Amino acid sequence: MRAAATRGRANLYRGCLMPSCNEPRHYARGLCATHYYLARGLVRRQQITWGELEVAGRCYPSHGLGGRPENTSEAIDRLLYAQDCAPK
């Protein structure tokens, strides 16, 4: 059962996107942990952007699930307000 559940994902994630990397598992954006943190460092130092890496085929687009809001309580309030105002 487990093999069948992961079979579809095996084609989606084939390991790190860097050509010289043999790491079979990806960490984030299609990169292994080592290459992800190297790329993140370059982006933080403004030497390259995630968009440029995506266009070059060196990473996948962000899923937008990570990150931390600057003020967590305000983010929670906005979420709760959106749920309260949603049509029922």
HELIX and SHEET records of a PDB file:
HELIX    1   1 ARG A    2  LEU A   12  1                                  11    
HELIX    2   2 ALA A   33  ARG A   44  1                                  12    
HELIX    3   3 TRP A   50  VAL A   55  1                                   6    
HELIX    4   4 THR A   72  CYS A   85  1                                  14    
END                                                                             
